[in-house]
Amino acid sequence: MKLHAIVDDLETARAAVAGGATVVQLRLKGASTREIVQRGVPFRELPATFVVNDDAGAAIALAADGVHLGQSDKGVELALLAGLMLGLSASTVEEAVEAEKSGAGYIGAGPIWTTPSKTDAAPAIGLDGLAAICKAVSVPVVAIGSVDASNAADCIRAGAAGVAVIRAARDSRAIIEAIDAAL
């Protein structure tokens, strides 16, 4: 759970894992289940936990370790029936508590800071919002939203079990060092 690298290509995933990423999340926005499955096959070979973004059916077809679903994504019941690790997004304490009740194995909390990676993201919750979510649930919380090596340790100190990165996925080694320094 320490470092989720959210990627759309195998080369970036390999670089992230080489740098210490513990989870690789395949995120192919707008892709069909079939395309996700076709492109996702080589990700199974990586020495990291493999999570598929937004598509429980693709996660099952790929024998992924888990699926991460947003607030409006369908597939919670399917993921749980299939025994997948389930991550659910939350930007408020109420959403996080509901996600845990729904069976989430972890919460993706954020965005911590305003992010250009997700144009439809909720307003930034900041470190105080992250801390409140971490205190409200018993499952691990992973911080997301403009997290990088300069602020990852702040997220850990606020109570997060780990961080998720998109733009900083190739900077995994520096992020891991920052996280380890905060522990």
C-alpha positions in Angstrom: 0.0 0.0 0.0 3.0 2.3 0.4 3.2 3.6 -3.2 0.5 3.2 -5.9 1.7 4.1 -9.3 -1.3 4.9 -11.5 -0.2 4.3 -15.1 -1.5 3.8 -18.6 1.6 2.1 -20.1 3.8 -0.8 -19.3 7.1 1.1 -19.6 6.0 3.6 -16.9 4.8 0.7 -14.7 8.1 -1.1 -15.0 10.0 2.1 -14.1 7.7 2.7 -11.1 8.2 -0.8 -9.8 11.9 -0.6 -10.3 11.8 2.5 -8.1 9.9 0.8 -5.4 6.2 1.1 -6.2 4.3 -1.6 -4.3 1.0 -1.3 -6.3 0.5 -0.7 -10.0 -2.9 0.6 -11.0 -3.7 0.4 -14.7 -5.8 3.4 -15.6 -7.1 3.6 -19.2 -9.8 6.2 -19.1 -12.4 5.7 -21.8 -11.1 2.3 -22.8 -13.4 -0.7 -23.3 -13.2 -3.7 -21.0 -11.8 -5.7 -23.9 -9.0 -3.1 -24.5 -8.1 -3.0 -20.8 -7.8 -6.7 -20.8 -5.7 -6.8 -23.9 -3.3 -4.1 -22.7 -3.3 -5.3 -19.1 -2.0 -8.9 -19.6 1.7 -8.0 -19.3 1.1 -6.1 -16.0 0.4 -9.4 -14.3 4.1 -10.3 -14.6 5.2 -7.2 -12.6 6.4 -7.9 -9.0 3.8 -5.6 -7.5 0.1 -5.7 -6.5 -1.9 -5.2 -9.7 -5.1 -3.1 -9.6 -7.3 -2.2 -12.5 -9.0 1.2 -12.4 -12.8 1.6 -12.9 -13.6 -1.8 -14.4 -14.3 -4.8 -12.2 -15.0 -7.0 -15.2 -11.6 -6.3 -16.6 -9.9 -6.9 -13.2 -11.6 -10.3 -13.0 -10.7 -11.2 -16.6 -7.0 -10.2 -15.9 -7.0 -12.1 -12.6 -5.8 -8.8 -11.1 -5.3 -8.5 -7.3 -7.8 -5.7 -7.1 -10.0 -3.0 -8.6 -10.3 0.7 -7.7 -13.6 2.3 -8.2 -14.7 5.9 -8.0 -17.8 7.3 -6.5 -19.9 6.9 -9.6 -18.4 3.6 -10.9 -20.4 0.4 -10.8 -18.9 -3.0 -9.8 -18.6 -3.0 -6.0 -20.7 -6.2 -5.6 -19.0 -7.9 -8.5 -15.6 -7.1 -7.1 -16.4 -8.4 -3.7 -18.0 -11.6 -5.0 -14.9 -12.2 -7.1 -12.7 -11.8 -4.0 -10.9 -8.7 -5.4 -9.2 -6.2 -3.2 -11.5 -3.2 -3.4 -10.4 0.3 -3.3 -13.0 3.1 -3.3 -12.5 6.8 -3.8 -13.6 9.3 -1.1 -13.2 13.1 -0.8 -15.2 13.4 2.5 -15.4 11.7 5.8 -18.9 10.6 5.0 -17.9 9.0 1.7 -15.0 7.2 3.3 -17.1 5.8 6.1 -19.7 4.6 3.5 -16.9 3.1 1.4 -15.6 1.1 4.4 -19.2 -0.1 5.1 -19.5 -1.1 1.4 -16.5 -3.4 1.8 -13.5 -1.3 0.7 -10.2 -2.8 1.6 -8.7 0.7 1.2 -9.8 4.2 0.6 -8.3 6.5 -2.1 -8.6 9.9 -0.4 -8.4 13.1 -2.3 -7.6 15.1 -4.1 -5.2 16.3 -1.4 -4.2 19.2 -3.6 -5.6 20.5 -6.9 -4.6 18.1 -9.7 -4.5 18.4 -13.5 -4.6 14.6 -13.8 -8.3 14.4 -13.2 -10.4 17.3 -14.5 -13.6 16.1 -12.8 -12.0 15.7 -9.3 -13.7 17.1 -6.2 -12.2 20.2 -4.6 -8.9 19.6 -2.8 -9.3 18.4 0.7 -5.8 19.3 2.0 -3.9 17.6 4.7 -6.6 18.3 7.3 -9.2 16.6 5.2 -6.9 13.7 4.7 -6.3 13.4 8.5 -10.0 13.5 9.2 -10.6 10.6 6.7 -7.8 8.6 8.2 -9.2 9.0 11.7 -12.7 8.1 10.6 -12.0 4.7 9.0 -10.1 1.5 10.1 -9.0 0.5 6.6 -5.8 1.9 5.0 -6.0 5.3 3.4 -4.0 6.1 0.3 -3.6 9.8 -0.5 -3.9 11.0 -4.1 -4.0 14.4 -5.8 -0.7 16.2 -6.8 1.3 14.0 -4.5 5.0 13.9 -5.3 8.4 13.5 -3.5 8.1 17.0 -2.0 4.9 16.3 -0.1 4.4 12.5 0.2 5.8 12.5 3.7 3.2 15.1 4.8 0.5 12.7 3.7 2.0 9.9 5.7 2.3 12.1 8.8 -1.4 13.1 8.3 -2.2 9.4 8.8 -2.2 7.9 5.2 -0.8 4.4 4.8 0.5 5.3 1.4 0.2 7.6 -1.6 -0.9 7.3 -5.2 0.8 9.1 -8.0 0.1 9.6 -11.7 2.5 12.3 -13.0 5.2 11.3 -10.5 5.1 7.6 -11.2 8.5 7.7 -12.8 9.9 9.3 -9.6 9.1 6.3 -7.4 12.5 6.0 -5.7 12.4 9.6 -4.4 8.8 9.2 -3.2 9.6 5.9 -1.4 12.6 7.7 0.3 10.3 10.5 1.4 7.7 8.1 2.8 10.3 6.0 4.6 11.7 9.2 6.1 8.3 10.0 7.5 7.8 6.6 9.1 
